[in-house]
Amino acid sequence: MAATPNVAPAQADPAVPWSRRRAHRRSGWRPRLGYRGQLLLLLTPYLLGMTALVWLPALLGLPLAFADYSLLEPPRFVGLANFRELAGDEIFHTAIFNSAFYVALAVPLRLLGAAALALLLFRPLRGGGLYRAAVYLPTVVPDLAWALLWLWLLNPIYGPVNQLLALVGLPGPAWMVDEWGARFAVVLMMSWQIGEGLIICLAALGDVPEEVLAQSAVDGATPWQTLARVTLPLLAPVLLILLMRDTIFSLQANFVPALILGRGGGPNYATTFLPMYVYTQAFDYLRFGYAAAMTWAMYGLTALLLLAQYRVAARWRLGFRDAE
């Protein structure tokens, strides 16, 4: 009987570091996530923050919309009385109109300005970084600082804007006195804050394939045709997200300009927006139930505007529908 040769036990290659061998053994236990799983994992911190700071407080405030509550006495259930009062509140109707007017003008102007400046500043330019910083600067300036600056610029008597209009023979609007002048003043103030949109559009332009643009030039397309039929359709999902995000933020802002133009949203409530009217009813008059009803009315208005934007984008096959 032949002798069985002695076989030494298998040993790890000493040339492979211990950390790499350990990482190789542990790699088999890692779960493999698809694209949707990775996206969900990336959004988890944001979703947790939104749940704790936005959705949960909103749900907890929903019962107050059906109650009369002033912090001084226990809540008293009143049913739909707060919503019926909203239907006859003229200041509330004015606030809805002001908010809708602001969104209809300021949001498209900011989106158009961010996209146009991104197309202009994406090209290599001498001092391009300085120009980008100048566009982004109004976004980081404190709200009160730029509101006071615009208060001086739009002064109807000695403001530089009206003086420049007078040089070209145009009458200067009564920005701070007239109702429509105050509304357009707020739109003009807020339309300069396009820094975040500029950064996002610049990043989106960096993802446009150079081969597609080169092929468009080879096919004989002019720069305007390439912009309209190639570049903008590729940017459409990003522009749609910016549009919806800016709509949400615009319906939740507008405190500082309104307070600067007139205490209480003057003149004649022309700069009274929904968030400020909610704040006034809750903390000035201690009508927390009525303020909660207005808050949910604001949520409903926001949802309707976002739904309308999504339906238009889906009809044009832009944005989310193409990504599915």
VEXDO-349439 format. One record per residue (C-alpha): x, y, z; residue in one letter. Coordinates in nm, 3 decimals, m for minus. Last residue first. Layout:
// VEXDO-349439
[[X Y Z] 'A']
...
//
This chain:
// VEXDO-349439
[[m3.970 5.583 m1.608] 'E']
[[m3.730 5.868 m1.680] 'A']
[[m3.933 5.998 m1.974] 'D']
[[m4.239 6.056 m1.756] 'R']
[[m4.035 6.237 m1.492] 'F']
[[m3.901 6.519 m1.709] 'G']
[[m4.063 6.608 m2.037] 'L']
[[m4.312 6.411 m2.243] 'R']
[[m4.497 6.726 m2.352] 'W']
[[m4.813 6.591 m2.188] 'R']
[[m4.608 6.480 m1.888] 'A']
[[m4.463 6.830 m1.848] 'A']
[[m4.809 6.988 m1.865] 'V']
[[m4.945 6.736 m1.616] 'R']
[[m4.650 6.794 m1.380] 'Y']
[[m4.694 7.170 m1.386] 'Q']
[[m5.067 7.140 m1.315] 'A']
[[m5.001 6.896 m1.030] 'L']
[[m4.743 7.130 m0.880] 'L']
[[m4.988 7.421 m0.892] 'L']
[[m5.269 7.214 m0.739] 'L']
[[m5.042 7.080 m0.463] 'A']
[[m4.926 7.430 m0.370] 'T']
[[m5.284 7.556 m0.352] 'L']
[[m5.379 7.263 m0.129] 'G']
[[m5.084 7.321 0.102] 'Y']
[[m5.183 7.687 0.125] 'M']
[[m5.537 7.584 0.222] 'A']
[[m5.377 7.360 0.483] 'W']
[[m5.193 7.659 0.624] 'T']
[[m5.509 7.869 0.615] 'M']
[[m5.689 7.611 0.830] 'A']
[[m5.394 7.602 1.070] 'A']
[[m5.404 7.982 1.096] 'A']
[[m5.774 7.967 1.188] 'Y']
[[m5.700 7.712 1.459] 'G']
[[m5.402 7.911 1.584] 'F']
[[m5.595 8.232 1.628] 'R']
[[m5.352 8.396 1.872] 'L']
[[m5.414 8.742 1.717] 'Y']
[[m5.052 8.844 1.659] 'D']
[[m4.894 8.497 1.666] 'F']
[[m5.136 8.281 1.468] 'A']
[[m5.329 8.532 1.257] 'Q']
[[m5.015 8.729 1.170] 'T']
[[m4.811 8.416 1.087] 'Y']
[[m5.084 8.285 0.855] 'V']
[[m5.102 8.626 0.685] 'Y']
[[m4.724 8.622 0.644] 'M']
[[m4.725 8.276 0.489] 'P']
[[m5.016 8.362 0.253] 'L']
[[m4.876 8.683 0.113] 'F']
[[m4.967 9.039 0.203] 'T']
[[m4.784 9.264 m0.042] 'T']
[[m5.091 9.442 m0.184] 'A']
[[m5.257 9.446 0.160] 'Y']
[[m5.372 9.808 0.107] 'N']
[[m5.015 9.928 0.068] 'P']
[[m4.918 9.731 0.256] 'G']
[[m4.825 9.391 0.392] 'G']
[[m4.868 9.449 0.764] 'G']
[[m4.595 9.711 0.791] 'R']
[[m4.523 9.825 0.439] 'G']
[[m4.254 9.774 0.177] 'L']
[[m4.001 9.637 0.428] 'I']
[[m4.246 9.393 0.584] 'L']
[[m4.352 9.262 0.244] 'A']
[[m3.992 9.225 0.125] 'P']
[[m3.894 9.035 0.446] 'V']
[[m4.175 8.780 0.468] 'F']
[[m4.207 8.664 0.107] 'N']
[[m4.143 8.289 0.150] 'A']
[[m4.354 7.971 0.160] 'Q']
[[m4.530 8.002 m0.176] 'L']
[[m4.200 8.091 m0.340] 'S']
[[m4.029 7.786 m0.192] 'F']
[[m4.284 7.546 m0.339] 'I']
[[m4.280 7.712 m0.681] 'T']
[[m3.900 7.719 m0.680] 'D']
[[m3.889 7.344 m0.625] 'R']
[[m4.141 7.278 m0.902] 'M']
[[m3.957 7.494 m1.155] 'L']
[[m3.615 7.363 m1.054] 'L']
[[m3.737 7.005 m1.100] 'I']
[[m3.878 7.095 m1.441] 'L']
[[m3.554 7.266 m1.542] 'L']
[[m3.358 6.952 m1.451] 'V']
[[m3.592 6.728 m1.652] 'P']
[[m3.584 6.972 m1.950] 'A']
[[m3.204 7.002 m1.974] 'L']
[[m3.177 6.740 m2.249] 'L']
[[m3.470 6.902 m2.430] 'P']
[[m3.295 7.242 m2.391] 'L']
[[m2.964 7.126 m2.539] 'T']
[[m3.086 6.934 m2.844] 'V']
[[m3.380 7.092 m3.027] 'R']
[[m3.379 7.454 m2.907] 'A']
[[m3.008 7.498 m2.840] 'L']
[[m2.899 7.303 m3.146] 'T']
[[m3.143 7.501 m3.359] 'Q']
[[m3.007 7.828 m3.217] 'W']
[[m2.647 7.718 m3.282] 'P']
[[m2.739 7.630 m3.644] 'T']
[[m2.787 7.269 m3.740] 'A']
[[m2.585 7.140 m4.036] 'G']
[[m2.578 6.770 m3.957] 'D']
[[m2.215 6.805 m3.849] 'V']
[[m2.317 7.066 m3.591] 'A']
[[m2.579 6.830 m3.446] 'S']
[[m2.323 6.550 m3.438] 'Q']
[[m2.087 6.773 m3.239] 'A']
[[m2.361 6.857 m2.989] 'L']
[[m2.446 6.489 m2.944] 'V']
[[m2.081 6.391 m2.912] 'E']
[[m2.024 6.655 m2.644] 'E']
[[m2.267 6.472 m2.420] 'P']
[[m2.470 6.709 m2.194] 'V']
[[m2.357 6.630 m1.837] 'D']
[[m2.169 6.959 m1.793] 'G']
[[m2.484 7.144 m1.891] 'L']
[[m2.661 6.985 m1.592] 'A']
[[m2.389 7.106 m1.354] 'A']
[[m2.417 7.459 m1.492] 'L']
[[m2.797 7.442 m1.458] 'C']
[[m2.767 7.336 m1.093] 'I']
[[m2.521 7.616 m1.012] 'I']
[[m2.737 7.876 m1.187] 'L']
[[m3.052 7.760 m1.007] 'G']
[[m2.876 7.807 m0.673] 'E']
[[m2.760 8.156 m0.766] 'G']
[[m3.093 8.281 m0.902] 'I']
[[m3.184 8.536 m0.637] 'Q']
[[m3.233 8.837 m0.862] 'W']
[[m3.602 8.771 m0.927] 'S']
[[m3.688 8.833 m0.559] 'M']
[[m3.657 9.210 m0.565] 'M']
[[m3.824 9.254 m0.903] 'L']
[[m4.122 9.042 m0.797] 'V']
[[m4.150 9.242 m0.473] 'V']
[[m4.141 9.568 m0.668] 'A']
[[m4.402 9.439 m0.913] 'F']
[[m4.646 9.391 m0.626] 'R']
[[m4.558 9.730 m0.474] 'A']
[[m4.619 9.906 m0.807] 'G']
[[m4.947 9.724 m0.840] 'W']
[[m5.065 9.861 m0.506] 'E']
[[m4.927 10.213 m0.557] 'D']
[[m4.724 10.370 m0.277] 'V']
[[m4.391 10.187 m0.260] 'M']
[[m4.315 10.150 m0.629] 'W']
[[m4.483 10.468 m0.753] 'A']
[[m4.376 10.397 m1.108] 'P']
[[m4.123 10.622 m1.281] 'G']
[[m4.240 10.792 m1.598] 'P']
[[m4.021 10.725 m1.903] 'L']
[[m3.821 10.998 m2.077] 'G']
[[m3.490 10.815 m2.106] 'V']
[[m3.332 11.010 m1.819] 'L']
[[m3.653 10.975 m1.616] 'A']
[[m3.621 10.598 m1.622] 'L']
[[m3.271 10.627 m1.481] 'L']
[[m3.401 10.850 m1.201] 'Q']
[[m3.682 10.605 m1.130] 'N']
[[m3.432 10.322 m1.083] 'V']
[[m3.182 10.534 m0.887] 'P']
[[m3.437 10.609 m0.611] 'G']
[[m3.486 10.975 m0.519] 'Y']
[[m3.865 11.010 m0.522] 'I']
[[m4.021 10.670 m0.597] 'P']
[[m3.769 10.479 m0.381] 'N']
[[m3.698 10.164 m0.578] 'L']
[[m3.321 10.155 m0.530] 'L']
[[m3.341 10.253 m0.163] 'W']
[[m3.594 9.985 m0.072] 'L']
[[m3.396 9.750 m0.292] 'W']
[[m3.094 9.792 m0.066] 'L']
[[m3.309 9.752 0.244] 'L']
[[m3.442 9.421 0.105] 'A']
[[m3.085 9.318 0.014] 'W']
[[m2.972 9.355 0.374] 'A']
[[m3.285 9.210 0.536] 'L']
[[m3.262 8.893 0.329] 'D']
[[m2.901 8.825 0.419] 'P']
[[m2.669 8.806 0.114] 'V']
[[m2.607 8.442 0.015] 'V']
[[m2.836 8.434 m0.290] 'T']
[[m2.737 8.783 m0.403] 'P']
[[m2.374 8.660 m0.445] 'L']
[[m2.445 8.375 m0.690] 'Y']
[[m2.448 8.597 m0.998] 'V']
[[m2.131 8.778 m0.889] 'A']
[[m1.962 8.444 m0.811] 'A']
[[m2.041 8.322 m1.160] 'R']
[[m1.897 8.638 m1.311] 'Y']
[[m1.579 8.606 m1.107] 'L']
[[m1.538 8.244 m1.212] 'G']
[[m1.574 8.343 m1.576] 'G']
[[m1.297 8.600 m1.550] 'G']
[[m1.178 8.526 m1.902] 'R']
[[m1.447 8.307 m2.050] 'L']
[[m1.470 7.935 m2.119] 'P']
[[m1.834 7.864 m2.205] 'R']
[[m2.066 7.768 m1.923] 'F']
[[m2.117 8.136 m1.839] 'L']
[[m2.361 8.210 m2.123] 'L']
[[m2.561 7.889 m2.105] 'L']
[[m2.573 7.919 m1.725] 'A']
[[m2.679 8.283 m1.755] 'L']
[[m2.973 8.185 m1.977] 'A']
[[m3.080 7.893 m1.757] 'A']
[[m3.064 8.094 m1.433] 'A']
[[m3.244 8.393 m1.585] 'G']
[[m3.520 8.181 m1.737] 'L']
[[m3.577 7.997 m1.409] 'L']
[[m3.574 8.319 m1.207] 'R']
[[m3.812 8.492 m1.448] 'L']
[[m4.040 8.186 m1.459] 'P']
[[m4.062 8.180 m1.075] 'V']
[[m4.099 8.557 m1.026] 'A']
[[m4.396 8.614 m1.256] 'L']
[[m4.659 8.342 m1.198] 'A']
[[m4.533 8.276 m0.845] 'V']
[[m4.577 8.640 m0.742] 'Y']
[[m4.923 8.666 m0.896] 'F']
[[m5.028 8.341 m0.725] 'A']
[[m4.902 8.469 m0.389] 'S']
[[m5.070 8.807 m0.433] 'N']
[[m5.397 8.647 m0.542] 'F']
[[m5.397 8.409 m0.246] 'I']
[[m5.320 8.699 m0.009] 'A']
[[m5.606 8.903 m0.158] 'T']
[[m5.844 8.610 m0.102] 'H']
[[m5.723 8.584 0.260] 'F']
[[m5.776 8.958 0.303] 'I']
[[m6.130 8.918 0.171] 'E']
[[m6.218 8.650 0.425] 'D']
[[m6.554 8.506 0.319] 'G']
[[m6.438 8.158 0.212] 'A']
[[m6.184 8.156 0.492] 'L']
[[m6.465 8.186 0.746] 'E']
[[m6.622 7.872 0.604] 'R']
[[m6.286 7.698 0.643] 'F']
[[m6.262 7.799 1.008] 'N']
[[m6.621 7.691 1.078] 'A']
[[m6.566 7.344 0.929] 'L']
[[m6.596 7.163 1.262] 'G']
[[m6.576 7.390 1.566] 'V']
[[m6.393 7.167 1.817] 'F']
[[m6.264 7.366 2.114] 'R']
[[m5.892 7.360 2.190] 'P']
[[m5.805 7.421 2.558] 'P']
[[m5.769 7.785 2.658] 'E']
[[m5.483 8.035 2.652] 'L']
[[m5.300 7.877 2.358] 'L']
[[m5.562 8.039 2.128] 'S']
[[m5.745 7.739 1.982] 'Y']
[[m6.077 7.718 1.800] 'D']
[[m6.077 7.378 1.634] 'A']
[[m6.113 7.213 1.292] 'F']
[[m5.782 7.340 1.156] 'A']
[[m5.623 7.239 1.486] 'L']
[[m5.674 6.873 1.392] 'P']
[[m5.437 6.921 1.094] 'L']
[[m5.152 7.062 1.302] 'G']
[[m5.018 6.720 1.397] 'L']
[[m5.019 6.621 1.030] 'L']
[[m4.824 6.934 0.935] 'A']
[[m4.580 6.886 1.223] 'P']
[[m4.515 6.526 1.103] 'L']
[[m4.474 6.622 0.737] 'W']
[[m4.237 6.914 0.781] 'V']
[[m3.959 6.882 1.040] 'L']
[[m3.953 6.513 1.135] 'A']
[[m4.069 6.370 0.802] 'T']
[[m3.863 6.613 0.596] 'M']
[[m3.553 6.530 0.800] 'G']
[[m3.608 6.157 0.759] 'L']
[[m3.666 6.200 0.386] 'L']
[[m3.345 6.400 0.350] 'Y']
[[m3.143 6.141 0.541] 'P']
[[m3.298 5.859 0.331] 'T']
[[m3.247 6.022 m0.010] 'L']
[[m2.915 5.851 m0.086] 'L']
[[m3.046 5.516 0.035] 'L']
[[m3.355 5.557 m0.184] 'L']
[[m3.140 5.636 m0.486] 'L']
[[m2.918 5.336 m0.417] 'Q']
[[m3.223 5.114 m0.392] 'G']
[[m3.372 5.257 m0.710] 'R']
[[m3.049 5.196 m0.901] 'Y']
[[m3.014 4.842 m0.773] 'G']
[[m2.865 4.750 m0.441] 'L']
[[m2.631 4.456 m0.386] 'R']
[[m2.625 4.347 m0.026] 'P']
[[m2.275 4.306 0.120] 'R']
[[m2.209 3.964 0.265] 'W']
[[m1.981 3.845 m0.018] 'G']
[[m1.757 4.147 0.025] 'S']
[[m1.662 4.037 0.379] 'R']
[[m1.415 3.770 0.267] 'R']
[[m1.254 4.005 0.009] 'H']
[[m1.228 4.284 0.268] 'A']
[[m1.054 4.045 0.506] 'R']
[[m0.808 3.932 0.238] 'R']
[[m0.746 4.298 0.143] 'R']
[[m0.680 4.395 0.506] 'S']
[[m0.443 4.099 0.554] 'W']
[[m0.224 4.211 0.267] 'P']
[[m0.172 3.963 m0.019] 'V']
[[0.196 3.860 m0.053] 'A']
[[0.160 3.614 0.235] 'P']
[[m0.064 3.401 0.015] 'D']
[[m0.301 3.230 0.250] 'A']
[[m0.220 2.880 0.356] 'Q']
[[m0.359 2.554 0.242] 'A']
[[m0.273 2.274 0.482] 'P']
[[0.044 2.078 0.400] 'A']
[[m0.008 1.752 0.223] 'V']
[[0.191 1.454 0.356] 'N']
[[0.204 1.190 0.094] 'P']
[[m0.007 0.883 0.151] 'T']
[[0.213 0.578 0.152] 'A']
[[0.145 0.325 m0.114] 'A']
[[0.000 0.000 0.000] 'M']
//
